Amino acid sequence: MSNEVRLRNIEPNDLPIFYEQQLDADATRMAAFAARDRAAFDAHWATKILGNPEAITQTILVNDQVAGNIGSWPQDSGRLVGYWIGKEYWGKGVATRALAAFLRLVTERPLHAHVVKHNVGSIRVLEKCGFSLEREEGVEVVGKDVAELVFVLR
């Protein structure tokens, strides 16, 4: 199996897969992110992601199977990037190859990424793609304080 990673525009049939991926307990723990119920998930995607004309979003495919999603959007501190990879694709270089491809699509710099300090895999992805640690800050996620790292690509 070649594990070919490529990006394409998000299609409606991708959303149920993204929904199931964000329900995974290990994934939500690693991301320090609370899963959304179906109505909240659909509303978030309709308004904040697909409904945001300044957002750039792509589906991540591995051997033509939906492996996750990646996106970039403007926020207070500048343009952010984020990704969510299905657990079955962890540890296989998928996120690194997807982010590298996405950075050829989104050329605006600086680009910021936020990651919780315990998410070592995602930190390595960012470092491999040229991001450097800018600062650490405390944030409240799901009712508890967590250490979040802010990386930047200049």
Secondary structure, DSSP 4 states (H G I P E B T S, - for coil): ----EEEE---GGGHHHHHHHHH-HHHHHHHT-PPPPHHHHHHHIIIIITT-TT-EEEEEEETTEEEEEEEEEEETTEEEEEEEE-GGGTTTTHHHHHHHHHHHH---SSEEEEEETT-HHHHHHHHHTT-EEEEEEEEEETTEEEEEEEEEE-
